[in-house]
Amino acid sequence: MEMFAEYGHAVASVVLFTLVVLFMSPFTALAKQGKGLAPGATPDQDYNDKAYRLNRAYLNGTETLPAYLTVTVAAILMGVSPFWVNLLASIALVARLVMLVVHLRGIGKPSAGLRSVFYVVAWACMFVMGLMALVAAF
């Protein structure tokens, strides 16, 4: 596995992102249970409600994780420059973590605010990694 050693930051970022999503799961369930909601139910769409924001942050993570994992692993397997894969994966992770904090704390507007800026940063990093993997494949 020495060939993957150069991608240590990228691999660690995928693992950290996964652990954050897994860590949020029981807290999301407890917050919904505290509101008397059945498993799988969604809190009312009220950005002032902490349970709603926690649930949305958790769902955002579960929605993004497959794409993040796919483009990061594809870039690694295609031998894209470790510098760029590590940098882009790490920036995407940091942007997602900042977005999570902004979301959980209810900072800014529900849409087109600070959270959206960090979403776009993470999205752009993943998009570029995906393009790099495609270019390397051909």
N, C-alpha and C positions, 0 to 999 in steps of 0.2 A: 504494500500500500504506500510505498514511498512516493509513487507518482502523484498521489493526492496530497502529500504533505505541504506542498507549496500553496495549496488552497485552504489552509487551516482557518483563516479568518472567515472565509465564505462558508465553510462547513460549520464552524462554530455559530455563525449568525443564523443559519437554518435551524440548528438545534436550539438556540436561545429563543428564536421566534416561536418554535413549536412548544417549548416549555412554558413560555408566557401564555400562549393560548390554552394549554392544558391547565395551567395554574388558575386562569380566570374562570374556567368551567364551573367548578363547585361554588365559587362566589356568586356567579351569575344565577345559578340554580337556587341558592339560598336567598338572594335578593328577590327573585320571583316568588319563591315560596312564602317569603315574608309579606308579600302583597296578596297572598291567597290564590296565586295563579297555579294552574296545573302545569306539569312538566311539558315543555314544548310551547307553552303559551307565550305570547309577547305582551309586555307591558304597554299601556296606552302611550301613544306617540306624544309625549310631553318631555321636552328637552330639560325641563326643570326637575324632573323625576330621576333620582340617582339610579334606580333600578332600570329604567329605560336606557339611560346612558351606558350603564354597565353591560346590559344586554346587547346594545348596538355595537359597543366596542368589541365585545366577544365575537359577535357575528361578523364584524368587519375583519377580525383576525382569521376566523375560520374560512371566510370567503377569499381572503388574499393568500393564505398559506399555500394552497396548491399551485398557484401561479408562481409565487416566490420560489418554492421548492423546485418546480419544473425548470424555470429559466436558469436558476443557479446550478442545478445538477447538469443540465444540458451544456451550459458554458464550461463547466469543469470537464465533462466527458469529451467535449469537442476540442479541448486543449486551448481554450481562449487564454490570453495572457493572465497569469495568476494575479499580477498587480491590479488589472482592471476588474477582474471578477471579485477579488477580495475587497477592493475599494467600493465598487458598486453595491455589492451585497451588504457591506457594513454600513454604508450610507442609508441604504433602504431600511435596514434594521433600526438604525438610530431614528430615522424619520418616522417609522411605524411606532416606536416606543414613545417618542415625543407626541405623536398624534394620539396615542392611547392616553397619555397623561392629560392632554388638552381635553380629550373627550370625557374622561372620567371626572375631571374637575369642572366641566361645563364652562371652560374658558372660551370667550368669544361667541360668535353667532353660531346657530345650529348648522348653517350652510354658508358657503363662500366666505369662510373666516380662516383663522389660523390653522384649524384642523385640515381644511381643504388644501392649504399650501403644503403641509407635510404629506398629505395624500399624494399630491402631484409629484413631489420630490421622490417618494418611494416608487410610485408608478413609473416615472421616467427612468429610474435606475433599473427596474425590472425590464422595462421595454428595451433599453439599450443592451442589457445582458442577453435578452432573447434574440435581438438582431445580431449581436456578436456571435452567438452560438450558431445561428443560421448561416452567417457568412463563413464561419469556420467549417461548417458541414459540407460546403460545396467548393 
